[in-house]
C-alpha cells in the first residue's frame, strides 16, 4: 500500500510542478497556447489532411518542448538556490538548458510546417473566416485572451491571491 501512496504522491508533485510552471513561466504559457491553437485548427476543421502518425509526431514534438521547458525551469530554480551570485558555470547551465528548449521549439515548428504545409487547406480556412466574419471575431477575441493568458496570467493569479507585485 505504501508503494501506491508513494506513486500517487509523485503524480501530485509532478502536477504541482506543471501548475507552478503554468502560473510562473511565460514561455511555458506561450508553448501551451501555440499547441492549443495548432490542435484546435487540426481537429476543428477538416481542411487539413493529417494522418494518425503525423498527429503522434506533433504530440511528441509538443511534449518535448513542454518537457524541455519544465526541465529548464527546474535547472534555473536549482541554480538560483545554489548561488545568487553570477557564476560562470551557473550561467552556462542556465543558457544550455534554455538552448535545449530553443532547439526543441525550432524543430517542433519545422515539423509543424512540414506536416501542415497544405496551401489548399489554408485557402479553405481563409475562405471560412472571410465568409463567416463572426468566426473571425471569435478568433480575434481568442487571440486577445491568449495574449492576456501569456503576458498577464501571473498578475491575475497574484491579484486573486491578494499579492502585490
C-alpha positions as MATLAB code, in Angstrom:
seq = 'XXXXXXXXXXXXXXXXXXXXXXXXXXXXXXXXXXXXXXXXXXXXXXXXXXXXXXXXXXXXXXXXXXXXXXXXXXXXXXXXXXXXXXXXXXXXXXXXXXXXXXXXXXXXXXXXXXXXXXXXXXXXXXXXXXXXXXXXXXXXXXXXXXXXXXXXXXXXXXXXXXXXX';
ca = [
       0.000    0.000    0.000;
       2.913    2.353    0.665;
       4.063    1.869   -2.931;
       0.702    3.057   -4.246;
       0.704    6.005   -1.846;
       4.244    6.899   -2.895;
       3.272    6.650   -6.566;
       0.252    8.888   -6.044;
       2.423   11.443   -4.230;
       4.840   11.501   -7.159;
       1.945   12.313   -9.507;
       0.799   15.090   -7.188;
       4.325   16.554   -7.085;
       4.570   16.378  -10.879;
       1.225   18.137  -11.295;
       2.335   20.799   -8.790;
       5.432   21.389  -10.923;
       3.352   21.759  -14.074;
       0.949   24.104  -12.266;
       3.854   26.184  -10.975;
       5.330   26.489  -14.468;
       1.945   27.413  -15.901;
       1.478   30.156  -13.300;
       5.029   31.495  -13.310;
       6.743   30.783  -16.631;
       5.710   32.956  -19.583;
       7.478   30.762  -22.129;
       5.617   27.692  -20.879;
       2.340   29.559  -21.438;
       3.495   30.544  -24.953;
       4.172   26.907  -25.818;
       0.833   25.780  -24.360;
      -1.023   28.477  -26.309;
       0.652   27.635  -29.625;
      -0.038   23.954  -29.084;
      -3.708   24.597  -28.299;
      -4.215   26.710  -31.429;
      -2.482   24.170  -33.643;
      -4.548   21.258  -32.374;
      -7.722   23.352  -32.441;
      -7.283   24.088  -36.137;
      -6.319   20.499  -36.889;
      -9.242   18.959  -35.034;
     -11.937   21.609  -35.571;
     -11.695   21.868  -39.349;
     -11.411   19.053  -41.832;
      -9.365   21.219  -44.186;
      -6.084   19.664  -43.097;
      -5.240   16.110  -44.088;
      -3.140   14.691  -41.269;
      -2.556   11.018  -40.561;
      -2.583    9.438  -37.114;
       1.172    9.048  -37.384;
       1.570   12.758  -38.118;
      -0.675   13.628  -35.156;
       1.529   11.432  -32.965;
       4.645   13.173  -34.278;
       3.085   16.562  -33.486;
       2.131   15.377  -29.994;
       5.625   14.050  -29.363;
       7.121   17.287  -30.625;
       4.895   19.311  -28.281;
       5.737   17.008  -25.376;
       9.453   17.551  -25.981;
       9.042   21.331  -25.945;
       6.891   21.367  -22.807;
       9.082   18.781  -21.063;
      12.186   20.721  -22.052;
      10.670   23.899  -20.656;
       9.924   22.150  -17.354;
      13.464   20.769  -17.148;
      14.851   24.218  -17.989;
      12.757   25.747  -15.207;
      13.963   23.116  -12.748;
      17.598   23.768  -13.656;
      17.140   27.536  -13.374;
      15.479   27.289   -9.958;
      18.081   24.823   -8.665;
      20.879   27.088   -9.922;
      19.257   30.105   -8.249;
      19.101   28.165   -4.977;
      22.756   27.168   -5.140;
      24.026   30.663   -5.662;
      22.553   34.093   -6.082;
      25.899   35.356   -7.390;
      26.518   35.364  -11.104;
      28.942   32.476  -11.541;
      30.125   31.361  -14.942;
      29.152   27.712  -14.500;
      25.644   28.627  -13.380;
      25.262   30.943  -16.376;
      26.410   28.144  -18.692;
      23.981   25.713  -17.058;
      21.038   28.086  -17.479;
      21.995   29.055  -21.039;
      22.456   25.439  -22.114;
      19.061   24.439  -20.683;
      17.401   27.392  -22.410;
      19.253   26.463  -25.603;
      17.848   22.934  -25.401;
      14.312   24.320  -25.243;
      15.066   26.579  -28.199;
      16.302   23.600  -30.232;
      13.156   21.623  -29.346;
      10.944   24.596  -30.237;
      12.665   25.312  -33.568;
      12.457   21.691  -34.659;
       8.846   21.493  -33.480;
       7.997   24.460  -35.691;
       9.803   22.824  -38.607;
       7.902   19.577  -38.007;
       4.637   21.523  -37.837;
       5.378   23.359  -41.075;
       6.337   20.136  -42.892;
       3.185   18.352  -41.739;
       0.759   21.261  -42.032;
       2.047   23.000  -45.153;
      -1.104   22.452  -47.165;
      -1.855   25.613  -49.181;
      -5.297   24.304  -50.170;
      -6.235   23.826  -46.513;
      -5.083   27.324  -45.611;
      -7.062   28.684  -48.561;
     -10.197   26.933  -47.312;
      -9.539   28.195  -43.785;
      -9.104   31.747  -45.080;
     -12.354   31.474  -47.082;
     -14.139   30.146  -43.997;
     -13.143   33.188  -41.965;
     -13.806   35.571  -44.886;
     -17.329   34.254  -45.403;
     -18.131   33.839  -41.694;
     -16.979   37.087  -40.023;
     -18.469   36.059  -36.687;
     -15.879   33.248  -36.531;
     -13.173   35.767  -37.353;
     -14.406   37.904  -34.467;
     -14.223   34.889  -32.127;
     -10.704   34.135  -33.386;
      -9.578   37.711  -32.700;
     -11.179   37.646  -29.254;
      -9.486   34.314  -28.515;
      -6.141   35.814  -29.537;
      -6.683   38.678  -27.096;
      -7.494   36.197  -24.334;
      -4.428   34.141  -25.320;
      -2.177   37.208  -25.108;
      -3.598   38.082  -21.694;
      -3.017   34.481  -20.605;
       0.580   34.613  -21.812;
       1.574   38.033  -20.518;
      -0.792   38.845  -17.641;
      -1.709   35.458  -16.135;
       0.776   35.791  -13.285;
      -0.602   39.240  -12.408;
      -4.115   37.790  -12.459;
      -3.078   34.921  -10.161;
      -1.370   37.366   -7.781;
      -4.490   39.536   -7.781;
      -6.618   36.530   -6.838;
      -4.180   35.582   -4.069;
      -4.153   39.191   -2.826;
      -0.458   39.696   -3.545;
       1.034   42.897   -4.873;
       3.860   42.968   -7.420;
];
